[in-house]
Amino acid sequence: MTKIILLFLVVSLPSFAQTDELTLESTTSPTIIEDGTDFSAAPAEEPVETSETVNVTENGETVDLAPEKTVPEEVPTEVGDSAPEEVTTPNPIAEDKKPDDRPEEVAAQDRVPSPSVSTPVITTEVPKDDRFINHRKSHWITTFGFEGLKYELPFEFSGVKKNFKDREQELYGARLGFGGQLYLGAGFFTTSKIDAFYNGTLFTKIQNAGPEDEDEEVAQLKRTGGVYGAEISQQFGIITEFRTKNPFMDEWSYLTFEPFIEAGLGVAQAYNSVTYYYDSAGVIDEGYRQRISDRLTNTKLGAGFNITGRSGFFMFARATVNRFDIIERKTRTFTKEDGQVPTTAKDTIKDAKMDPVTIFALGGGYKF
């Protein structure tokens, strides 16, 4: 085996005259086995490159056949023993990155103009007059009005100078309401509202003996009464617009006419009384006093209209038919007929009947 290798080196010696080292790739070098069989070596892995260095002496003997790994050559630096300077290669992806690809917060900061640079901006604003409201939108409303009704009472007394029988007590008062108007479209609207009201007597009447002796009071008649309560109501109507000439300012006024129907229900309390006495110094001596207290429920149905200006103020007129159902009626009656002993009576009546009552109202309000 040794003779074969020496013969191979002697034959190849002229090719080593130019250099002292010969690099052979391990992937192409033949492998010779002692029995003479020649096998081709399998290709080596690419990442590590190996070579064999053969040193030959003058007498043709080999000294070292150990393979050596190639080490990447270091780039020399200008300074003596200092470490090699690290070279950074620019990232092409980072260079090609557009400003819009950055995070939104950073990009937004870059787009903010510098405070020192003033850019003129031309804007056009349509002046808005807050004094006028849009009638074809929903609004809150407040109302206040005056109304009157006639309340039926079952008085009964027969005297020498005065007689009493069933009558209608005239009551006048006011109503305060708050609610909301919802615009439905196509000119239609609906209004939900809650009202508190009070109606009562305004005057008392006193009858004296006569004009010649007014200081001597021989007879007196006084009527008092009142109805108070709360209601909820619902209106449904339509808006129509028109204009009219203002007679005071010589200009046109733009208004809306809003006819509506209304339904509602509520609860109420009523108190009414009449007081009468006549005393002519022993000639005629009679008296009558009755107090009536009612607990009521009320249902109503009516119609009316609003006339609204562009500033939101409006006036209304309304007529409703009210049905008062008397849940409980309490009475207290004092009677003194001429020459008779006075008597007092108390009574409680359930489900007393009363005819429907028509109420007329006139007032105003404001939309906002």
MOCORUR-V709126 format. One record per run of one state. SS is the DSSP state (@ for helix, = for strand, . for the rest). FROM is the first residue (numbers start at 1). TO is the last residue. If there is no record, write none. Layout:
ss,from,to
SS,FROM,TO
SS,FROM,TO
//
This chain:
ss,from,to
.,1,1
@,2,11
.,12,12
@,13,16
.,17,23
=,24,25
.,26,29
=,30,32
.,33,37
=,38,40
.,41,49
=,50,52
.,53,55
=,56,56
.,57,61
=,62,62
.,63,66
=,67,69
.,70,91
@,92,96
.,97,98
@,99,101
.,102,103
@,104,111
.,112,138
=,139,153
.,154,156
=,157,158
.,159,162
=,163,164
.,165,166
=,167,185
.,186,187
=,188,200
.,201,210
@,211,213
.,214,218
=,219,238
.,239,239
=,240,246
.,247,250
=,251,279
.,280,284
=,285,309
.,310,312
=,313,336
.,337,342
=,343,352
.,353,356
=,357,367
.,368,368
//
